[in-house]
Amino acid sequence: MERLAVGVLASGRGSNLQALLDACAAPEFPARVAVVISDREHAVALERARAAGVEAVWVNPKDFVSRESFDQALVRELDKRGVGLVCHAGFMRILSPAYVQAFAGRALNIHPSLLPAFPGLHAQRQALQHGVRVAGATVHFVDEGMDTGPIVMQVAVPVLPGDTEDTLAARILVEEHRMYPAAVRMFAEGRLQIVGRRVAVTEPSEESR
Ligand code: GRF
């Protein structure tokens, strides 16, 4: 079985990347991380990639005159490695329409809220400030908006009395680390189909069960 080549874009500590690397370490997992790309030279995510024997690439935004040319470089790096799915995992840059089109239907993002509530930065802080009782995380396809694409999976967690941004983020993160590999598996098995704003999910076949 040819495993799907996944590229991961990450700017920071890369705990979701680690969850993907760990899932891909299982021989029966239908995807492998082919490359990790960061806009930050010293991102922990790049160290995690190297530690797992995965190519780690720093693309320095300062080397490019525009967002578009930076994004074109990302597309080149991903294409060079035959990437069939890009996973955004804490990638802190807004991408141009050309990038989004290049990977339309082939790029996922994970966000620490139950979208469409609390898109953008500091989702957990927004949730606490709003006073919601239930928070969570979402995996969605990337489109041209900020955290707006068709939703693949969502998991809810309770907001508990006395929660801080950190305690809530930690509770959500546990679920993120389960959910992202599960979503990648479904994509790799060809079980996700975008139908307008919705994502239709088909049952696993006998052999992938
Ligand atoms: C996660 O909460 C993810 O949902 C959001 O950014 C955070 C990244 O964390 N997009 P990590 O770098 O994967 O640890």
Residues whose N, C-alpha, C, O or C-beta is under 5 A from the ligand:
A	BS01	GRF	G12 R13 G14 S15 N16 L17 A89 G90 I110 H111 P112
